[in-house]
Amino acid sequence: MPNATVFDVAERAGVSIKTVSRVVNSEPHVRPSTKERVDLAIAELDYRPDEAARKLASHRSQRRL
């Protein structure tokens, strides 16, 4: 089975991908019941954020001179 994506987690939990992002990044303003649903979907799908994608999104992949 291919790796689960944030889209898969969002669909399973019945939330938006932004809500999944908020839960994964421990951001505030997520209801406890929503966090629980997202955490359950993450566990069921064995979701792990892609570190290479996270680095690209945050521009940490570029070497400093």
N, CA, C and O atoms as CSV, one atom per row, in Angstrom:
chain,resi,resn,atom,element,x,y,z
A,1,MET,N,N,0.835,-1.182,0.000
A,1,MET,CA,C,0.000,0.000,0.000
A,1,MET,C,C,0.883,1.249,0.000
A,1,MET,O,O,1.843,1.325,0.766
A,2,PRO,N,N,0.563,2.234,-0.858
A,2,PRO,CA,C,1.380,3.454,-0.875
A,2,PRO,C,C,1.227,4.241,0.424
A,2,PRO,O,O,0.273,4.055,1.178
A,3,ASN,N,N,2.178,5.109,0.658
A,3,ASN,CA,C,2.148,5.927,1.877
A,3,ASN,C,C,0.895,6.801,1.892
A,3,ASN,O,O,0.475,7.320,0.858
A,4,ALA,N,N,0.314,6.954,3.063
A,4,ALA,CA,C,-0.854,7.816,3.230
A,4,ALA,C,C,-0.431,9.270,3.087
A,4,ALA,O,O,0.682,9.647,3.453
A,5,THR,N,N,-1.336,10.076,2.552
A,5,THR,CA,C,-1.070,11.494,2.382
A,5,THR,C,C,-1.964,12.298,3.315
A,5,THR,O,O,-2.881,11.756,3.933
A,6,VAL,N,N,-1.695,13.572,3.410
A,6,VAL,CA,C,-2.517,14.469,4.216
A,6,VAL,C,C,-3.950,14.466,3.686
A,6,VAL,O,O,-4.896,14.640,4.453
A,7,PHE,N,N,-4.109,14.270,2.384
A,7,PHE,CA,C,-5.439,14.205,1.781
A,7,PHE,C,C,-6.196,12.975,2.272
A,7,PHE,O,O,-7.396,13.043,2.540
A,8,ASP,N,N,-5.489,11.848,2.388
A,8,ASP,CA,C,-6.101,10.616,2.893
A,8,ASP,C,C,-6.558,10.787,4.341
A,8,ASP,O,O,-7.653,10.363,4.712
A,9,VAL,N,N,-5.711,11.410,5.148
A,9,VAL,CA,C,-6.044,11.637,6.554
A,9,VAL,C,C,-7.256,12.557,6.664
A,9,VAL,O,O,-8.170,12.293,7.446
A,10,ALA,N,N,-7.265,13.630,5.886
A,10,ALA,CA,C,-8.382,14.577,5.920
A,10,ALA,C,C,-9.688,13.883,5.538
A,10,ALA,O,O,-10.716,14.088,6.184
A,11,GLU,N,N,-9.645,13.076,4.506
A,11,GLU,CA,C,-10.851,12.366,4.072
A,11,GLU,C,C,-11.329,11.399,5.143
A,11,GLU,O,O,-12.522,11.348,5.441
A,12,ARG,N,N,-10.429,10.643,5.716
A,12,ARG,CA,C,-10.785,9.661,6.745
A,12,ARG,C,C,-11.372,10.352,7.970
A,12,ARG,O,O,-12.329,9.851,8.561
A,13,ALA,N,N,-10.811,11.495,8.359
A,13,ALA,CA,C,-11.275,12.208,9.554
A,13,ALA,C,C,-12.468,13.114,9.280
A,13,ALA,O,O,-13.133,13.569,10.211
A,14,GLY,N,N,-12.741,13.378,7.999
A,14,GLY,CA,C,-13.848,14.254,7.648
A,14,GLY,C,C,-13.562,15.721,7.926
A,14,GLY,O,O,-14.445,16.475,8.333
A,15,VAL,N,N,-12.310,16.114,7.698
A,15,VAL,CA,C,-11.893,17.499,7.944
A,15,VAL,C,C,-11.112,17.998,6.732
A,15,VAL,O,O,-10.869,17.251,5.784
A,16,SER,N,N,-10.724,19.269,6.776
A,16,SER,CA,C,-9.915,19.836,5.695
A,16,SER,C,C,-8.446,19.482,5.894
A,16,SER,O,O,-8.030,19.067,6.977
A,17,ILE,N,N,-7.665,19.654,4.820
A,17,ILE,CA,C,-6.229,19.385,4.956
A,17,ILE,C,C,-5.579,20.406,5.882
A,17,ILE,O,O,-4.585,20.098,6.540
A,18,LYS,N,N,-6.128,21.615,5.940
A,18,LYS,CA,C,-5.592,22.628,6.862
A,18,LYS,C,C,-5.775,22.181,8.309
A,18,LYS,O,O,-4.898,22.402,9.144
A,19,THR,N,N,-6.914,21.551,8.608
A,19,THR,CA,C,-7.135,21.054,9.967
A,19,THR,C,C,-6.133,19.961,10.294
A,19,THR,O,O,-5.605,19.919,11.405
A,20,VAL,N,N,-5.865,19.077,9.343
A,20,VAL,CA,C,-4.851,18.033,9.560
A,20,VAL,C,C,-3.507,18.697,9.823
A,20,VAL,O,O,-2.779,18.291,10.729
A,21,SER,N,N,-3.177,19.706,9.044
A,21,SER,CA,C,-1.921,20.435,9.224
A,21,SER,C,C,-1.843,21.053,10.611
A,21,SER,O,O,-0.801,20.994,11.264
A,22,ARG,N,N,-2.946,21.649,11.064
A,22,ARG,CA,C,-2.958,22.250,12.398
A,22,ARG,C,C,-2.697,21.211,13.480
A,22,ARG,O,O,-1.966,21.475,14.435
A,23,VAL,N,N,-3.288,20.040,13.335
A,23,VAL,CA,C,-3.096,18.984,14.330
A,23,VAL,C,C,-1.651,18.489,14.299
A,23,VAL,O,O,-1.017,18.352,15.345
A,24,VAL,N,N,-1.134,18.223,13.101
A,24,VAL,CA,C,0.234,17.703,12.962
A,24,VAL,C,C,1.254,18.690,13.519
A,24,VAL,O,O,2.252,18.287,14.116
A,25,ASN,N,N,1.001,19.987,13.323
A,25,ASN,CA,C,1.941,21.013,13.775
A,25,ASN,C,C,1.609,21.572,15.154
A,25,ASN,O,O,2.189,22.574,15.574
A,26,SER,N,N,0.683,20.934,15.857
A,26,SER,CA,C,0.287,21.326,17.218
A,26,SER,C,C,-0.116,22.795,17.310
A,26,SER,O,O,0.204,23.478,18.284
A,27,GLU,N,N,-0.817,23.269,16.295
A,27,GLU,CA,C,-1.298,24.651,16.315
A,27,GLU,C,C,-2.554,24.747,17.187
A,27,GLU,O,O,-3.260,23.757,17.376
A,28,PRO,N,N,-2.824,25.930,17.709
A,28,PRO,CA,C,-4.013,26.112,18.548
A,28,PRO,C,C,-5.290,26.160,17.715
A,28,PRO,O,O,-5.260,26.075,16.487
A,29,HIS,N,N,-6.386,26.295,18.403
A,29,HIS,CA,C,-7.706,26.471,17.790
A,29,HIS,C,C,-8.213,25.229,17.067
A,29,HIS,O,O,-8.859,25.336,16.025
A,30,VAL,N,N,-7.923,24.058,17.613
A,30,VAL,CA,C,-8.499,22.817,17.103
A,30,VAL,C,C,-9.271,22.193,18.255
A,30,VAL,O,O,-8.720,21.955,19.329
A,31,ARG,N,N,-10.541,21.934,18.024
A,31,ARG,CA,C,-11.359,21.325,19.066
A,31,ARG,C,C,-10.779,19.967,19.463
A,31,ARG,O,O,-10.273,19.233,18.614
A,32,PRO,N,N,-10.851,19.641,20.735
A,32,PRO,CA,C,-10.341,18.339,21.189
A,32,PRO,C,C,-10.981,17.158,20.446
A,32,PRO,O,O,-10.299,16.180,20.138
A,33,SER,N,N,-12.275,17.242,20.159
A,33,SER,CA,C,-12.934,16.137,19.451
A,33,SER,C,C,-12.414,16.017,18.013
A,33,SER,O,O,-12.303,14.911,17.484
A,34,THR,N,N,-12.099,17.143,17.389
A,34,THR,CA,C,-11.549,17.122,16.034
A,34,THR,C,C,-10.135,16.574,16.051
A,34,THR,O,O,-9.762,15.767,15.200
A,35,LYS,N,N,-9.342,17.020,17.033
A,35,LYS,CA,C,-7.968,16.511,17.166
A,35,LYS,C,C,-7.982,15.004,17.362
A,35,LYS,O,O,-7.147,14.291,16.806
A,36,GLU,N,N,-8.918,14.530,18.142
A,36,GLU,CA,C,-9.021,13.086,18.391
A,36,GLU,C,C,-9.335,12.335,17.091
A,36,GLU,O,O,-8.748,11.285,16.828
A,37,ARG,N,N,-10.260,12.869,16.274
A,37,ARG,CA,C,-10.601,12.220,15.000
A,37,ARG,C,C,-9.397,12.197,14.060
A,37,ARG,O,O,-9.131,11.188,13.407
A,38,VAL,N,N,-8.675,13.310,13.995
A,38,VAL,CA,C,-7.505,13.385,13.120
A,38,VAL,C,C,-6.408,12.441,13.623
A,38,VAL,O,O,-5.792,11.728,12.831
A,39,ASP,N,N,-6.167,12.436,14.925
A,39,ASP,CA,C,-5.155,11.537,15.490
A,39,ASP,C,C,-5.500,10.073,15.209
A,39,ASP,O,O,-4.614,9.270,14.916
A,40,LEU,N,N,-6.779,9.728,15.299
A,40,LEU,CA,C,-7.218,8.368,15.015
A,40,LEU,C,C,-6.971,8.024,13.549
A,40,LEU,O,O,-6.479,6.938,13.240
A,41,ALA,N,N,-7.310,8.939,12.647
A,41,ALA,CA,C,-7.081,8.708,11.216
A,41,ALA,C,C,-5.589,8.566,10.920
A,41,ALA,O,O,-5.193,7.733,10.104
A,42,ILE,N,N,-4.763,9.376,11.580
A,42,ILE,CA,C,-3.315,9.291,11.397
A,42,ILE,C,C,-2.818,7.914,11.821
A,42,ILE,O,O,-2.007,7.300,11.127
A,43,ALA,N,N,-3.300,7.435,12.950
A,43,ALA,CA,C,-2.885,6.120,13.447
A,43,ALA,C,C,-3.382,4.999,12.527
A,43,ALA,O,O,-2.631,4.079,12.204
A,44,GLU,N,N,-4.638,5.080,12.109
A,44,GLU,CA,C,-5.204,4.035,11.249
A,44,GLU,C,C,-4.475,3.937,9.918
A,44,GLU,O,O,-4.268,2.841,9.397
A,45,LEU,N,N,-4.088,5.079,9.372
A,45,LEU,CA,C,-3.429,5.102,8.066
A,45,LEU,C,C,-1.908,5.016,8.165
A,45,LEU,O,O,-1.221,4.932,7.147
A,46,ASP,N,N,-1.385,5.036,9.386
A,46,ASP,CA,C,0.060,5.048,9.619
A,46,ASP,C,C,0.708,6.212,8.863
A,46,ASP,O,O,1.740,6.057,8.211
A,47,TYR,N,N,0.072,7.381,8.971
A,47,TYR,CA,C,0.541,8.579,8.273
A,47,TYR,C,C,1.782,9.134,8.940
A,47,TYR,O,O,1.861,9.232,10.165
A,48,ARG,N,N,2.746,9.494,8.116
A,48,ARG,CA,C,3.947,10.180,8.578
A,48,ARG,C,C,4.230,11.318,7.609
A,48,ARG,O,O,4.312,11.097,6.401
A,49,PRO,N,N,4.382,12.539,8.129
A,49,PRO,CA,C,4.674,13.664,7.227
A,49,PRO,C,C,5.964,13.418,6.455
A,49,PRO,O,O,6.923,12.869,6.997
A,50,ASP,N,N,5.984,13.819,5.204
A,50,ASP,CA,C,7.145,13.673,4.335
A,50,ASP,C,C,8.146,14.769,4.689
A,50,ASP,O,O,7.890,15.950,4.456
A,51,GLU,N,N,9.277,14.377,5.248
A,51,GLU,CA,C,10.271,15.357,5.706
A,51,GLU,C,C,10.833,16.183,4.551
A,51,GLU,O,O,11.082,17.378,4.716
A,52,ALA,N,N,11.035,15.574,3.398
A,52,ALA,CA,C,11.560,16.327,2.257
A,52,ALA,C,C,10.569,17.411,1.845
A,52,ALA,O,O,10.966,18.536,1.540
A,53,ALA,N,N,9.292,17.076,1.835
A,53,ALA,CA,C,8.268,18.058,1.479
A,53,ALA,C,C,8.202,19.173,2.520
A,53,ALA,O,O,8.033,20.341,2.171
A,54,ARG,N,N,8.333,18.816,3.786
A,54,ARG,CA,C,8.303,19.834,4.844
A,54,ARG,C,C,9.477,20.804,4.699
A,54,ARG,O,O,9.318,22.010,4.886
A,55,LYS,N,N,10.638,20.279,4.368
A,55,LYS,CA,C,11.809,21.138,4.200
A,55,LYS,C,C,11.647,22.057,2.997
A,55,LYS,O,O,12.001,23.235,3.059
A,56,LEU,N,N,11.110,21.517,1.896
A,56,LEU,CA,C,10.875,22.353,0.724
A,56,LEU,C,C,9.879,23.456,1.033
A,56,LEU,O,O,10.071,24.600,0.620
A,57,ALA,N,N,8.824,23.126,1.750
A,57,ALA,CA,C,7.793,24.105,2.072
A,57,ALA,C,C,8.315,25.201,2.990
A,57,ALA,O,O,7.847,26.338,2.931
A,58,SER,N,N,9.275,24.867,3.830
A,58,SER,CA,C,9.797,25.859,4.765
A,58,SER,C,C,11.115,26.473,4.294
A,58,SER,O,O,11.717,27.276,5.006
A,59,HIS,N,N,11.559,26.097,3.102
A,59,HIS,CA,C,12.789,26.621,2.508
A,59,HIS,C,C,14.035,26.258,3.309
A,59,HIS,O,O,15.056,26.940,3.213
A,60,ARG,N,N,13.957,25.189,4.099
A,60,ARG,CA,C,15.135,24.772,4.862
A,60,ARG,C,C,16.040,23.851,4.059
A,60,ARG,O,O,17.095,23.445,4.545
A,61,SER,N,N,15.641,23.514,2.829
A,61,SER,CA,C,16.448,22.596,2.028
A,61,SER,C,C,17.626,23.300,1.370
A,61,SER,O,O,18.554,22.643,0.898
A,62,GLN,N,N,17.599,24.641,1.336
A,62,GLN,CA,C,18.664,25.398,0.686
A,62,GLN,C,C,19.860,25.510,1.628
A,62,GLN,O,O,19.715,25.771,2.822
A,63,ARG,N,N,21.015,25.310,1.069
A,63,ARG,CA,C,22.237,25.435,1.865
A,63,ARG,C,C,22.554,26.891,2.102
A,63,ARG,O,O,22.370,27.736,1.226
A,64,ARG,N,N,23.024,27.165,3.273
A,64,ARG,CA,C,23.448,28.539,3.617
A,64,ARG,C,C,24.924,28.686,3.276
A,64,ARG,O,O,25.729,27.797,3.555
A,65,LEU,N,N,25.266,29.803,2.678
A,65,LEU,CA,C,26.673,30.058,2.335
A,65,LEU,C,C,27.313,30.949,3.345
A,65,LEU,O,O,28.495,31.272,3.223
